[in-house]
Amino acid sequence: MVIIDGIVTLFLAGGLFFTFVGSIGLLRFPDFYTRLHATGKCDTLGAGLIILGLILYHLVHYSESFLVAAKLSFLMLFIFIANPTATHAIMKAAYQTGLVPWKLGDERK
Amino acid sequence: MGPGVFNRVAAVNVIGTKTIALLVLIGYYTERPYFFDIALLYAMLNFIGTLVFARYLERGELWS
């Protein structure tokens, strides 16, 4: 039990770390494309790690109800598929509209 | 968040993803399992909304 709780804590702390790093990247990067580069991956991994830790916690502590674990698994799978797709779609829309990427020496946009 | 409409759409997407994680955590903290259904619905709405907004910004119209 204690070992499993430690692993769950490790997953939650990892998710919190990645979410935090993604937020810092969203606030600090100079351009739209670089901002999405930071958040599109860090947010997906952060939310996925948090939900994975909670699935593990649920399977150990409330092992009689599988429905909640199934729902959370579907949620994690959906986030892992949908979030990069949404990032790609909005980035492609920006590129087709003609938003020029940032180069070294430009102003922050 | 940022000048321009694309930065705002990206910020809405990021806030939506963080809201999903927060909803799941609140559901565990208060021991109410129906929060997970709301989180699922919120994930789908976030994805569809971002996709529709990207399509609208790319083409200038939705139905063509």
Backbone of each chain as nested JSON, in Angstrom:
{
  "chains": [
    {"id": "A", "residues": [
      {"number": 1, "name": "MET", "atoms": {"N": [0.822, -1.207, 0.0], "CA": [0.0, 0.0, 0.0], "C": [0.859, 1.263, 0.0]}},
      {"number": 2, "name": "VAL", "atoms": {"N": [1.855, 1.272, 0.876], "CA": [2.686, 2.475, 1.001], "C": [3.484, 2.707, -0.276]}},
      {"number": 3, "name": "ILE", "atoms": {"N": [3.942, 1.608, -0.883], "CA": [4.722, 1.736, -2.117], "C": [3.847, 2.285, -3.235]}},
      {"number": 4, "name": "ILE", "atoms": {"N": [2.594, 1.756, -3.306], "CA": [1.679, 2.233, -4.344], "C": [1.341, 3.71, -4.13]}},
      {"number": 5, "name": "ASP", "atoms": {"N": [1.159, 4.088, -2.854], "CA": [0.886, 5.504, -2.587], "C": [2.065, 6.381, -2.977]}},
      {"number": 6, "name": "GLY", "atoms": {"N": [3.272, 5.881, -2.772], "CA": [4.451, 6.641, -3.199], "C": [4.502, 6.806, -4.704]}},
      {"number": 7, "name": "ILE", "atoms": {"N": [4.147, 5.734, -5.426], "CA": [4.151, 5.826, -6.894], "C": [3.096, 6.82, -7.361]}},
      {"number": 8, "name": "VAL", "atoms": {"N": [1.908, 6.788, -6.704], "CA": [0.845, 7.737, -7.064], "C": [1.298, 9.173, -6.81]}},
      {"number": 9, "name": "THR", "atoms": {"N": [1.973, 9.38, -5.673], "CA": [2.491, 10.723, -5.372], "C": [3.504, 11.171, -6.404]}},
      {"number": 10, "name": "LEU", "atoms": {"N": [4.329, 10.223, -6.865], "CA": [5.329, 10.538, -7.889], "C": [4.651, 10.95, -9.2]}},
      {"number": 11, "name": "PHE", "atoms": {"N": [3.581, 10.208, -9.576], "CA": [2.844, 10.557, -10.804], "C": [2.21, 11.944, -10.687]}},
      {"number": 12, "name": "LEU", "atoms": {"N": [1.581, 12.212, -9.515], "CA": [0.924, 13.515, -9.345], "C": [1.941, 14.646, -9.362]}},
      {"number": 13, "name": "ALA", "atoms": {"N": [3.1, 14.416, -8.714], "CA": [4.119, 15.466, -8.698], "C": [4.682, 15.692, -10.101]}},
      {"number": 14, "name": "GLY", "atoms": {"N": [4.84, 14.598, -10.869], "CA": [5.302, 14.759, -12.255], "C": [4.305, 15.528, -13.097]}},
      {"number": 15, "name": "GLY", "atoms": {"N": [3.009, 15.225, -12.93], "CA": [1.99, 15.962, -13.671], "C": [1.965, 17.429, -13.311]}},
      {"number": 16, "name": "LEU", "atoms": {"N": [2.129, 17.705, -12.025], "CA": [2.152, 19.099, -11.568], "C": [3.358, 19.834, -12.141]}},
      {"number": 17, "name": "PHE", "atoms": {"N": [4.499, 19.148, -12.173], "CA": [5.722, 19.76, -12.717], "C": [5.55, 20.092, -14.201]}},
      {"number": 18, "name": "PHE", "atoms": {"N": [5.017, 19.139, -14.969], "CA": [4.889, 19.394, -16.409], "C": [3.87, 20.486, -16.699]}},
      {"number": 19, "name": "THR", "atoms": {"N": [2.76, 20.502, -15.915], "CA": [1.768, 21.559, -16.108], "C": [2.354, 22.928, -15.796]}},
      {"number": 20, "name": "PHE", "atoms": {"N": [3.163, 22.976, -14.73], "CA": [3.801, 24.233, -14.337], "C": [4.772, 24.719, -15.409]}},
      {"number": 21, "name": "VAL", "atoms": {"N": [5.577, 23.796, -15.937], "CA": [6.543, 24.173, -16.975], "C": [5.825, 24.649, -18.241]}},
      {"number": 22, "name": "GLY", "atoms": {"N": [4.701, 23.98, -18.574], "CA": [3.925, 24.415, -19.73], "C": [3.352, 25.804, -19.548]}},
      {"number": 23, "name": "SER", "atoms": {"N": [2.9, 26.115, -18.328], "CA": [2.36, 27.456, -18.075], "C": [3.445, 28.519, -18.16]}},
      {"number": 24, "name": "ILE", "atoms": {"N": [4.639, 28.196, -17.651], "CA": [5.745, 29.157, -17.757], "C": [6.109, 29.388, -19.223]}},
      {"number": 25, "name": "GLY", "atoms": {"N": [6.109, 28.298, -20.015], "CA": [6.398, 28.449, -21.437], "C": [5.354, 29.288, -22.149]}},
      {"number": 26, "name": "LEU", "atoms": {"N": [4.071, 29.093, -21.772], "CA": [3.01, 29.889, -22.389], "C": [3.176, 31.364, -22.068]}},
      {"number": 27, "name": "LEU", "atoms": {"N": [3.642, 31.659, -20.877], "CA": [3.76, 33.068, -20.509], "C": [5.039, 33.706, -21.023]}},
      {"number": 28, "name": "ARG", "atoms": {"N": [6.114, 32.954, -21.198], "CA": [7.41, 33.561, -21.41], "C": [7.928, 33.495, -22.84]}},
      {"number": 29, "name": "PHE", "atoms": {"N": [7.415, 32.589, -23.675], "CA": [7.968, 32.469, -25.018], "C": [7.542, 33.64, -25.893]}},
      {"number": 30, "name": "PRO", "atoms": {"N": [8.334, 33.992, -26.91], "CA": [8.1, 35.261, -27.612], "C": [7.08, 35.21, -28.744]}},
      {"number": 31, "name": "ASP", "atoms": {"N": [6.541, 34.076, -29.098], "CA": [5.819, 33.967, -30.356], "C": [4.664, 32.979, -30.193]}},
      {"number": 32, "name": "PHE", "atoms": {"N": [3.705, 33.051, -31.094], "CA": [2.568, 32.126, -31.022], "C": [2.999, 30.677, -31.219]}},
      {"number": 33, "name": "TYR", "atoms": {"N": [3.856, 30.437, -32.205], "CA": [4.257, 29.059, -32.513], "C": [5.084, 28.461, -31.372]}},
      {"number": 34, "name": "THR", "atoms": {"N": [5.993, 29.269, -30.815], "CA": [6.797, 28.737, -29.715], "C": [5.948, 28.507, -28.467]}},
      {"number": 35, "name": "ARG", "atoms": {"N": [4.943, 29.361, -28.263], "CA": [4.047, 29.147, -27.126], "C": [3.281, 27.836, -27.264]}},
      {"number": 36, "name": "LEU", "atoms": {"N": [2.781, 27.599, -28.488], "CA": [2.054, 26.339, -28.656], "C": [2.994, 25.149, -28.589]}},
      {"number": 37, "name": "HIS", "atoms": {"N": [4.239, 25.327, -29.0], "CA": [5.215, 24.246, -28.86], "C": [5.413, 23.89, -27.398]}},
      {"number": 38, "name": "ALA", "atoms": {"N": [5.403, 24.91, -26.541], "CA": [5.594, 24.621, -25.121], "C": [4.361, 23.952, -24.528]}},
      {"number": 39, "name": "THR", "atoms": {"N": [3.176, 24.507, -24.808], "CA": [2.0, 24.01, -24.092], "C": [1.429, 22.735, -24.691]}},
      {"number": 40, "name": "GLY", "atoms": {"N": [1.562, 22.555, -25.988], "CA": [0.903, 21.415, -26.613], "C": [1.397, 20.086, -26.092]}},
      {"number": 41, "name": "LYS", "atoms": {"N": [2.678, 20.03, -25.727], "CA": [3.202, 18.769, -25.211], "C": [3.152, 18.706, -23.705]}},
      {"number": 42, "name": "CYS", "atoms": {"N": [3.526, 19.805, -23.047], "CA": [3.6, 19.764, -21.58], "C": [2.227, 19.582, -20.953]}},
      {"number": 43, "name": "ASP", "atoms": {"N": [1.202, 20.217, -21.518], "CA": [-0.124, 20.072, -20.934], "C": [-0.662, 18.672, -21.133]}},
      {"number": 44, "name": "THR", "atoms": {"N": [-0.428, 18.104, -22.326], "CA": [-0.909, 16.747, -22.571], "C": [-0.28, 15.765, -21.588]}},
      {"number": 45, "name": "LEU", "atoms": {"N": [1.046, 15.863, -21.439], "CA": [1.718, 14.928, -20.536], "C": [1.343, 15.193, -19.087]}},
      {"number": 46, "name": "GLY", "atoms": {"N": [1.169, 16.463, -18.703], "CA": [0.83, 16.768, -17.319], "C": [-0.529, 16.234, -16.928]}},
      {"number": 47, "name": "ALA", "atoms": {"N": [-1.543, 16.519, -17.745], "CA": [-2.894, 16.022, -17.445], "C": [-2.928, 14.502, -17.5]}},
      {"number": 48, "name": "GLY", "atoms": {"N": [-2.206, 13.915, -18.48], "CA": [-2.167, 12.461, -18.581], "C": [-1.535, 11.824, -17.36]}},
      {"number": 49, "name": "LEU", "atoms": {"N": [-0.458, 12.411, -16.837], "CA": [0.188, 11.834, -15.654], "C": [-0.695, 11.95, -14.419]}},
      {"number": 50, "name": "ILE", "atoms": {"N": [-1.382, 13.099, -14.272], "CA": [-2.281, 13.262, -13.113], "C": [-3.391, 12.214, -13.153]}},
      {"number": 51, "name": "ILE", "atoms": {"N": [-4.0, 12.029, -14.341], "CA": [-5.11, 11.078, -14.431], "C": [-4.601, 9.645, -14.266]}},
      {"number": 52, "name": "LEU", "atoms": {"N": [-3.378, 9.369, -14.758], "CA": [-2.807, 8.031, -14.588], "C": [-2.561, 7.711, -13.116]}},
      {"number": 53, "name": "GLY", "atoms": {"N": [-2.077, 8.689, -12.37], "CA": [-1.892, 8.488, -10.93], "C": [-3.206, 8.231, -10.225]}},
      {"number": 54, "name": "LEU", "atoms": {"N": [-4.256, 8.944, -10.643], "CA": [-5.551, 8.721, -9.988], "C": [-6.148, 7.375, -10.362]}},
      {"number": 55, "name": "ILE", "atoms": {"N": [-5.896, 6.904, -11.595], "CA": [-6.363, 5.556, -11.969], "C": [-5.698, 4.505, -11.083]}},
      {"number": 56, "name": "LEU", "atoms": {"N": [-4.386, 4.671, -10.878], "CA": [-3.66, 3.717, -10.035], "C": [-4.199, 3.733, -8.599]}},
      {"number": 57, "name": "TYR", "atoms": {"N": [-4.432, 4.945, -8.074], "CA": [-4.992, 5.099, -6.735], "C": [-6.35, 4.432, -6.615]}},
      {"number": 58, "name": "HIS", "atoms": {"N": [-7.181, 4.64, -7.632], "CA": [-8.516, 4.057, -7.594], "C": [-8.463, 2.544, -7.654]}},
      {"number": 59, "name": "LEU", "atoms": {"N": [-7.59, 2.0, -8.522], "CA": [-7.531, 0.546, -8.661], "C": [-7.005, -0.112, -7.395]}},
      {"number": 60, "name": "VAL", "atoms": {"N": [-6.197, 0.588, -6.619], "CA": [-5.679, -0.017, -5.396], "C": [-6.672, 0.147, -4.246]}},
      {"number": 61, "name": "HIS", "atoms": {"N": [-7.236, 1.35, -4.076], "CA": [-8.021, 1.61, -2.876], "C": [-9.498, 1.264, -3.022]}},
      {"number": 62, "name": "TYR", "atoms": {"N": [-10.061, 1.426, -4.214], "CA": [-11.48, 1.093, -4.407], "C": [-11.584, 0.038, -5.49]}},
      {"number": 63, "name": "SER", "atoms": {"N": [-11.041, -1.14, -5.245], "CA": [-10.895, -2.115, -6.324], "C": [-12.214, -2.773, -6.692]}},
      {"number": 64, "name": "GLU", "atoms": {"N": [-13.333, -2.426, -5.993], "CA": [-14.593, -3.092, -6.337], "C": [-15.336, -2.402, -7.477]}},
      {"number": 65, "name": "SER", "atoms": {"N": [-15.007, -1.143, -7.789], "CA": [-15.741, -0.432, -8.838], "C": [-14.799, -0.109, -9.996]}},
      {"number": 66, "name": "PHE", "atoms": {"N": [-15.046, -0.813, -11.114], "CA": [-14.188, -0.603, -12.278], "C": [-14.672, 0.521, -13.174]}},
      {"number": 67, "name": "LEU", "atoms": {"N": [-15.895, 0.997, -12.951], "CA": [-16.491, 1.948, -13.89], "C": [-15.751, 3.274, -13.87]}},
      {"number": 68, "name": "VAL", "atoms": {"N": [-15.377, 3.719, -12.674], "CA": [-14.673, 5.0, -12.566], "C": [-13.298, 4.899, -13.215]}},
      {"number": 69, "name": "ALA", "atoms": {"N": [-12.627, 3.756, -13.004], "CA": [-11.31, 3.577, -13.628], "C": [-11.429, 3.537, -15.147]}},
      {"number": 70, "name": "ALA", "atoms": {"N": [-12.516, 2.908, -15.643], "CA": [-12.715, 2.866, -17.099], "C": [-12.969, 4.264, -17.655]}},
      {"number": 71, "name": "LYS", "atoms": {"N": [-13.774, 5.054, -16.918], "CA": [-14.037, 6.427, -17.355], "C": [-12.756, 7.243, -17.396]}},
      {"number": 72, "name": "LEU", "atoms": {"N": [-11.941, 7.086, -16.353], "CA": [-10.698, 7.871, -16.314], "C": [-9.723, 7.419, -17.395]}},
      {"number": 73, "name": "SER", "atoms": {"N": [-9.711, 6.105, -17.68], "CA": [-8.845, 5.63, -18.764], "C": [-9.272, 6.209, -20.099]}},
      {"number": 74, "name": "PHE", "atoms": {"N": [-10.585, 6.241, -20.328], "CA": [-11.073, 6.821, -21.571], "C": [-10.743, 8.308, -21.647]}},
      {"number": 75, "name": "LEU", "atoms": {"N": [-10.835, 8.981, -20.509], "CA": [-10.512, 10.418, -20.47], "C": [-9.038, 10.657, -20.8]}},
      {"number": 76, "name": "MET", "atoms": {"N": [-8.166, 9.81, -20.245], "CA": [-6.736, 9.964, -20.52], "C": [-6.426, 9.682, -21.987]}},
      {"number": 77, "name": "LEU", "atoms": {"N": [-7.036, 8.632, -22.522], "CA": [-6.823, 8.295, -23.939], "C": [-7.313, 9.426, -24.838]}},
      {"number": 78, "name": "PHE", "atoms": {"N": [-8.472, 9.972, -24.478], "CA": [-9.037, 11.052, -25.284], "C": [-8.153, 12.284, -25.244]}},
      {"number": 79, "name": "ILE", "atoms": {"N": [-7.624, 12.6, -24.068], "CA": [-6.732, 13.77, -23.964], "C": [-5.474, 13.539, -24.789]}},
      {"number": 80, "name": "PHE", "atoms": {"N": [-4.925, 12.31, -24.718], "CA": [-3.694, 12.032, -25.455], "C": [-3.907, 12.103, -26.962]}},
      {"number": 81, "name": "ILE", "atoms": {"N": [-5.131, 11.809, -27.432], "CA": [-5.374, 11.905, -28.873], "C": [-5.793, 13.317, -29.258]}},
      {"number": 82, "name": "ALA", "atoms": {"N": [-6.695, 13.924, -28.475], "CA": [-7.358, 15.152, -28.912], "C": [-6.509, 16.399, -28.751]}},
      {"number": 83, "name": "ASN", "atoms": {"N": [-5.698, 16.444, -27.711], "CA": [-4.981, 17.693, -27.436], "C": [-3.913, 18.01, -28.489]}},
      {"number": 84, "name": "PRO", "atoms": {"N": [-3.08, 17.056, -28.929], "CA": [-2.168, 17.362, -30.04], "C": [-2.889, 17.672, -31.342]}},
      {"number": 85, "name": "THR", "atoms": {"N": [-4.065, 17.038, -31.547], "CA": [-4.823, 17.334, -32.765], "C": [-5.323, 18.771, -32.762]}},
      {"number": 86, "name": "ALA", "atoms": {"N": [-5.819, 19.221, -31.622], "CA": [-6.297, 20.599, -31.533], "C": [-5.149, 21.59, -31.715]}},
      {"number": 87, "name": "THR", "atoms": {"N": [-3.995, 21.262, -31.114], "CA": [-2.824, 22.127, -31.267], "C": [-2.391, 22.222, -32.73]}},
      {"number": 88, "name": "HIS", "atoms": {"N": [-2.39, 21.058, -33.392], "CA": [-2.015, 21.044, -34.81], "C": [-2.996, 21.85, -35.651]}},
      {"number": 89, "name": "ALA", "atoms": {"N": [-4.286, 21.715, -35.349], "CA": [-5.296, 22.42, -36.138], "C": [-5.168, 23.929, -35.992]}},
      {"number": 90, "name": "ILE", "atoms": {"N": [-4.998, 24.405, -34.778], "CA": [-4.929, 25.859, -34.589], "C": [-3.62, 26.41, -35.147]}},
      {"number": 91, "name": "MET", "atoms": {"N": [-2.552, 25.596, -35.072], "CA": [-1.278, 26.066, -35.626], "C": [-1.318, 26.098, -37.151]}},
      {"number": 92, "name": "LYS", "atoms": {"N": [-1.968, 25.114, -37.754], "CA": [-2.105, 25.105, -39.208], "C": [-2.975, 26.271, -39.673]}},
      {"number": 93, "name": "ALA", "atoms": {"N": [-4.034, 26.568, -38.903], "CA": [-4.871, 27.715, -39.257], "C": [-4.077, 29.008, -39.194]}},
      {"number": 94, "name": "ALA", "atoms": {"N": [-3.226, 29.143, -38.174], "CA": [-2.413, 30.362, -38.069], "C": [-1.425, 30.462, -39.225]}},
      {"number": 95, "name": "TYR", "atoms": {"N": [-0.842, 29.318, -39.615], "CA": [0.149, 29.351, -40.698], "C": [-0.507, 29.645, -42.037]}},
      {"number": 96, "name": "GLN", "atoms": {"N": [-1.703, 29.106, -42.259], "CA": [-2.411, 29.364, -43.515], "C": [-2.885, 30.803, -43.589]}},
      {"number": 97, "name": "THR", "atoms": {"N": [-3.184, 31.391, -42.444], "CA": [-3.641, 32.782, -42.452], "C": [-2.5, 33.746, -42.723]}},
      {"number": 98, "name": "GLY", "atoms": {"N": [-1.255, 33.317, -42.484], "CA": [-0.133, 34.173, -42.824], "C": [0.559, 34.811, -41.647]}},
      {"number": 99, "name": "LEU", "atoms": {"N": [0.458, 34.194, -40.496], "CA": [1.182, 34.687, -39.32], "C": [2.64, 34.248, -39.449]}},
      {"number": 100, "name": "VAL", "atoms": {"N": [3.55, 35.219, -39.576], "CA": [4.948, 34.847, -39.818], "C": [5.6, 34.413, -38.51]}},
      {"number": 101, "name": "PRO", "atoms": {"N": [6.441, 33.382, -38.554], "CA": [7.119, 32.939, -37.335], "C": [8.171, 33.936, -36.886]}},
      {"number": 102, "name": "TRP", "atoms": {"N": [8.454, 33.861, -35.605], "CA": [9.409, 34.743, -34.956], "C": [10.829, 34.339, -35.334]}},
      {"number": 103, "name": "LYS", "atoms": {"N": [11.699, 35.335, -35.573], "CA": [13.12, 35.046, -35.796], "C": [13.936, 35.714, -34.707]}},
      {"number": 104, "name": "LEU", "atoms": {"N": [15.179, 35.266, -34.577], "CA": [16.044, 35.794, -33.527], "C": [16.333, 37.261, -33.798]}},
      {"number": 105, "name": "GLY", "atoms": {"N": [16.068, 38.11, -32.815], "CA": [16.288, 39.53, -32.966], "C": [15.007, 40.319, -33.174]}},
      {"number": 106, "name": "ASP", "atoms": {"N": [13.886, 39.619, -33.414], "CA": [12.614, 40.327, -33.562], "C": [12.086, 40.753, -32.198]}},
      {"number": 107, "name": "GLU", "atoms": {"N": [10.994, 41.563, -32.277], "CA": [10.304, 41.942, -31.047], "C": [9.458, 40.768, -30.572]}},
      {"number": 108, "name": "ARG", "atoms": {"N": [9.1, 40.807, -29.262], "CA": [8.098, 39.856, -28.759], "C": [6.749, 40.167, -29.373]}},
      {"number": 109, "name": "LYS", "atoms": {"N": [6.026, 39.116, -29.817], "CA": [4.729, 39.369, -30.421], "C": [3.607, 38.874, -29.522]}}
    ]},
    {"id": "B", "residues": [
      {"number": 1, "name": "MET", "atoms": {"N": [-4.103, 37.406, -22.291], "CA": [-3.06, 36.565, -22.877], "C": [-2.803, 36.976, -24.311]}},
      {"number": 2, "name": "GLY", "atoms": {"N": [-1.755, 37.707, -24.505], "CA": [-1.202, 37.869, -25.839], "C": [-2.048, 38.674, -26.797]}},
      {"number": 3, "name": "PRO", "atoms": {"N": [-1.453, 39.368, -27.722], "CA": [-2.229, 40.04, -28.749], "C": [-2.657, 39.065, -29.85]}},
      {"number": 4, "name": "GLY", "atoms": {"N": [-3.781, 39.366, -30.447], "CA": [-4.222, 38.534, -31.565], "C": [-5.135, 37.415, -31.124]}},
      {"number": 5, "name": "VAL", "atoms": {"N": [-5.92, 36.92, -32.086], "CA": [-6.968, 35.956, -31.746], "C": [-6.393, 34.55, -31.557]}},
      {"number": 6, "name": "PHE", "atoms": {"N": [-5.269, 34.245, -32.223], "CA": [-4.724, 32.888, -32.112], "C": [-4.177, 32.621, -30.716]}},
      {"number": 7, "name": "ASN", "atoms": {"N": [-3.525, 33.635, -30.14], "CA": [-3.021, 33.465, -28.783], "C": [-4.164, 33.217, -27.812]}},
      {"number": 8, "name": "ARG", "atoms": {"N": [-5.293, 33.876, -28.065], "CA": [-6.42, 33.691, -27.147], "C": [-7.019, 32.308, -27.285]}},
      {"number": 9, "name": "VAL", "atoms": {"N": [-7.091, 31.8, -28.533], "CA": [-7.605, 30.436, -28.702], "C": [-6.686, 29.431, -28.022]}},
      {"number": 10, "name": "ALA", "atoms": {"N": [-5.363, 29.635, -28.16], "CA": [-4.409, 28.739, -27.495], "C": [-4.577, 28.812, -25.982]}},
      {"number": 11, "name": "ALA", "atoms": {"N": [-4.795, 30.004, -25.446], "CA": [-4.974, 30.149, -24.001], "C": [-6.249, 29.464, -23.538]}},
      {"number": 12, "name": "VAL", "atoms": {"N": [-7.32, 29.555, -24.339], "CA": [-8.566, 28.867, -23.978], "C": [-8.354, 27.362, -23.951]}},
      {"number": 13, "name": "ASN", "atoms": {"N": [-7.594, 26.853, -24.936], "CA": [-7.324, 25.409, -24.977], "C": [-6.529, 24.958, -23.756]}},
      {"number": 14, "name": "VAL", "atoms": {"N": [-5.52, 25.733, -23.397], "CA": [-4.683, 25.364, -22.244], "C": [-5.483, 25.41, -20.953]}},
      {"number": 15, "name": "ILE", "atoms": {"N": [-6.307, 26.464, -20.787], "CA": [-7.122, 26.573, -19.571], "C": [-8.127, 25.43, -19.494]}},
      {"number": 16, "name": "GLY", "atoms": {"N": [-8.664, 25.026, -20.657], "CA": [-9.587, 23.896, -20.673], "C": [-8.927, 22.607, -20.232]}},
      {"number": 17, "name": "THR", "atoms": {"N": [-7.702, 22.367, -20.704], "CA": [-6.999, 21.145, -20.292], "C": [-6.712, 21.144, -18.792]}},
      {"number": 18, "name": "LYS", "atoms": {"N": [-6.314, 22.298, -18.271], "CA": [-6.054, 22.373, -16.836], "C": [-7.346, 22.224, -16.048]}},
      {"number": 19, "name": "THR", "atoms": {"N": [-8.467, 22.703, -16.61], "CA": [-9.747, 22.539, -15.926], "C": [-10.139, 21.071, -15.822]}},
      {"number": 20, "name": "ILE", "atoms": {"N": [-9.803, 20.281, -16.856], "CA": [-10.109, 18.846, -16.792], "C": [-9.36, 18.191, -15.637]}},
      {"number": 21, "name": "ALA", "atoms": {"N": [-8.061, 18.481, -15.543], "CA": [-7.267, 17.905, -14.443], "C": [-7.81, 18.355, -13.09]}},
      {"number": 22, "name": "LEU", "atoms": {"N": [-8.207, 19.625, -12.999], "CA": [-8.736, 20.153, -11.739], "C": [-10.067, 19.506, -11.378]}},
      {"number": 23, "name": "LEU", "atoms": {"N": [-10.916, 19.252, -12.39], "CA": [-12.208, 18.608, -12.128], "C": [-12.007, 17.195, -11.605]}},
      {"number": 24, "name": "VAL", "atoms": {"N": [-11.042, 16.47, -12.204], "CA": [-10.801, 15.1, -11.733], "C": [-10.271, 15.109, -10.306]}},
      {"number": 25, "name": "LEU", "atoms": {"N": [-9.36, 16.035, -10.025], "CA": [-8.818, 16.108, -8.663], "C": [-9.889, 16.491, -7.648]}},
      {"number": 26, "name": "ILE", "atoms": {"N": [-10.784, 17.423, -8.002], "CA": [-11.859, 17.819, -7.087], "C": [-12.821, 16.655, -6.864]}},
      {"number": 27, "name": "GLY", "atoms": {"N": [-13.072, 15.885, -7.939], "CA": [-13.916, 14.71, -7.806], "C": [-13.358, 13.69, -6.846]}},
      {"number": 28, "name": "TYR", "atoms": {"N": [-12.034, 13.519, -6.835], "CA": [-11.46, 12.615, -5.85], "C": [-11.458, 13.213, -4.463]}},
      {"number": 29, "name": "TYR", "atoms": {"N": [-11.203, 14.506, -4.358], "CA": [-11.064, 15.121, -3.039], "C": [-12.385, 15.132, -2.289]}},
      {"number": 30, "name": "THR", "atoms": {"N": [-13.485, 15.398, -3.008], "CA": [-14.78, 15.436, -2.344], "C": [-15.536, 14.131, -2.461]}},
      {"number": 31, "name": "GLU", "atoms": {"N": [-14.906, 13.101, -3.083], "CA": [-15.483, 11.76, -3.239], "C": [-16.841, 11.79, -3.933]}},
      {"number": 32, "name": "ARG", "atoms": {"N": [-16.861, 12.504, -5.059], "CA": [-18.084, 12.54, -5.865], "C": [-17.743, 12.066, -7.263]}},
      {"number": 33, "name": "PRO", "atoms": {"N": [-18.079, 10.838, -7.61], "CA": [-17.607, 10.291, -8.887], "C": [-18.279, 10.873, -10.121]}},
      {"number": 34, "name": "TYR", "atoms": {"N": [-19.365, 11.623, -9.959], "CA": [-19.97, 12.166, -11.18], "C": [-19.224, 13.369, -11.706]}},
      {"number": 35, "name": "PHE", "atoms": {"N": [-18.201, 13.817, -10.978], "CA": [-17.355, 14.868, -11.542], "C": [-16.594, 14.373, -12.761]}},
      {"number": 36, "name": "PHE", "atoms": {"N": [-16.348, 13.058, -12.852], "CA": [-15.57, 12.525, -13.972], "C": [-16.368, 12.598, -15.264]}},
      {"number": 37, "name": "ASP", "atoms": {"N": [-17.699, 12.44, -15.159], "CA": [-18.543, 12.604, -16.357], "C": [-18.464, 14.033, -16.874]}},
      {"number": 38, "name": "ILE", "atoms": {"N": [-18.487, 14.982, -15.921], "CA": [-18.385, 16.388, -16.322], "C": [-17.027, 16.653, -16.957]}},
      {"number": 39, "name": "ALA", "atoms": {"N": [-15.98, 15.998, -16.436], "CA": [-14.651, 16.175, -17.015], "C": [-14.589, 15.627, -18.437]}},
      {"number": 40, "name": "LEU", "atoms": {"N": [-15.22, 14.458, -18.66], "CA": [-15.268, 13.885, -20.02], "C": [-15.97, 14.832, -20.978]}},
      {"number": 41, "name": "LEU", "atoms": {"N": [-17.126, 15.335, -20.542], "CA": [-17.889, 16.248, -21.387], "C": [-17.091, 17.511, -21.68]}},
      {"number": 42, "name": "TYR", "atoms": {"N": [-16.377, 17.976, -20.662], "CA": [-15.598, 19.188, -20.84], "C": [-14.444, 18.978, -21.813]}},
      {"number": 43, "name": "ALA", "atoms": {"N": [-13.84, 17.783, -21.77], "CA": [-12.761, 17.473, -22.715], "C": [-13.266, 17.494, -24.14]}},
      {"number": 44, "name": "MET", "atoms": {"N": [-14.443, 16.867, -24.365], "CA": [-14.997, 16.834, -25.726], "C": [-15.357, 18.234, -26.2]}},
      {"number": 45, "name": "LEU", "atoms": {"N": [-15.981, 19.028, -25.315], "CA": [-16.37, 20.383, -25.715], "C": [-15.152, 21.243, -26.038]}},
      {"number": 46, "name": "ASN", "atoms": {"N": [-14.102, 21.069, -25.255], "CA": [-12.872, 21.834, -25.477], "C": [-12.258, 21.499, -26.838]}},
      {"number": 47, "name": "PHE", "atoms": {"N": [-12.202, 20.205, -27.13], "CA": [-11.622, 19.752, -28.398], "C": [-12.432, 20.256, -29.589]}},
      {"number": 48, "name": "ILE", "atoms": {"N": [-13.765, 20.057, -29.526], "CA": [-14.625, 20.468, -30.643], "C": [-14.579, 21.978, -30.828]}},
      {"number": 49, "name": "GLY", "atoms": {"N": [-14.576, 22.71, -29.704], "CA": [-14.551, 24.163, -29.801], "C": [-13.289, 24.681, -30.454]}},
      {"number": 50, "name": "THR", "atoms": {"N": [-12.147, 24.122, -30.052], "CA": [-10.885, 24.559, -30.657], "C": [-10.838, 24.227, -32.139]}},
      {"number": 51, "name": "LEU", "atoms": {"N": [-11.328, 23.029, -32.487], "CA": [-11.296, 22.607, -33.894], "C": [-12.185, 23.494, -34.756]}},
      {"number": 52, "name": "VAL", "atoms": {"N": [-13.396, 23.788, -34.262], "CA": [-14.325, 24.626, -35.021], "C": [-13.768, 26.041, -35.153]}},
      {"number": 53, "name": "PHE", "atoms": {"N": [-13.147, 26.537, -34.102], "CA": [-12.593, 27.889, -34.157], "C": [-11.427, 27.963, -35.129]}},
      {"number": 54, "name": "ALA", "atoms": {"N": [-10.594, 26.924, -35.161], "CA": [-9.469, 26.899, -36.105], "C": [-9.973, 26.87, -37.543]}},
      {"number": 55, "name": "ARG", "atoms": {"N": [-11.028, 26.084, -37.772], "CA": [-11.588, 25.992, -39.125], "C": [-12.185, 27.341, -39.551]}},
      {"number": 56, "name": "TYR", "atoms": {"N": [-12.866, 27.992, -38.596], "CA": [-13.461, 29.286, -38.906], "C": [-12.382, 30.322, -39.208]}},
      {"number": 57, "name": "LEU", "atoms": {"N": [-11.298, 30.315, -38.453], "CA": [-10.242, 31.299, -38.692], "C": [-9.503, 31.026, -39.991]}},
      {"number": 58, "name": "GLU", "atoms": {"N": [-9.439, 29.747, -40.392], "CA": [-8.698, 29.407, -41.596], "C": [-9.491, 29.757, -42.848]}},
      {"number": 59, "name": "ARG", "atoms": {"N": [-10.815, 29.528, -42.838], "CA": [-11.605, 29.686, -44.058], "C": [-12.432, 30.963, -44.082]}},
      {"number": 60, "name": "GLY", "atoms": {"N": [-12.69, 31.557, -42.923], "CA": [-13.508, 32.75, -42.897], "C": [-14.987, 32.467, -42.836]}},
      {"number": 61, "name": "GLU", "atoms": {"N": [-15.367, 31.196, -42.932], "CA": [-16.775, 30.834, -42.807], "C": [-16.835, 29.405, -42.298]}},
      {"number": 62, "name": "LEU", "atoms": {"N": [-17.996, 29.036, -41.762], "CA": [-18.1, 27.69, -41.204], "C": [-18.758, 26.725, -42.158]}},
      {"number": 63, "name": "TRP", "atoms": {"N": [-19.852, 27.145, -42.801], "CA": [-20.574, 26.237, -43.691], "C": [-20.224, 26.587, -45.124]}},
      {"number": 64, "name": "SER", "atoms": {"N": [-19.665, 25.633, -45.833], "CA": [-19.29, 25.926, -47.216], "C": [-19.562, 24.711, -48.098]}}
    ]}
  ]
}
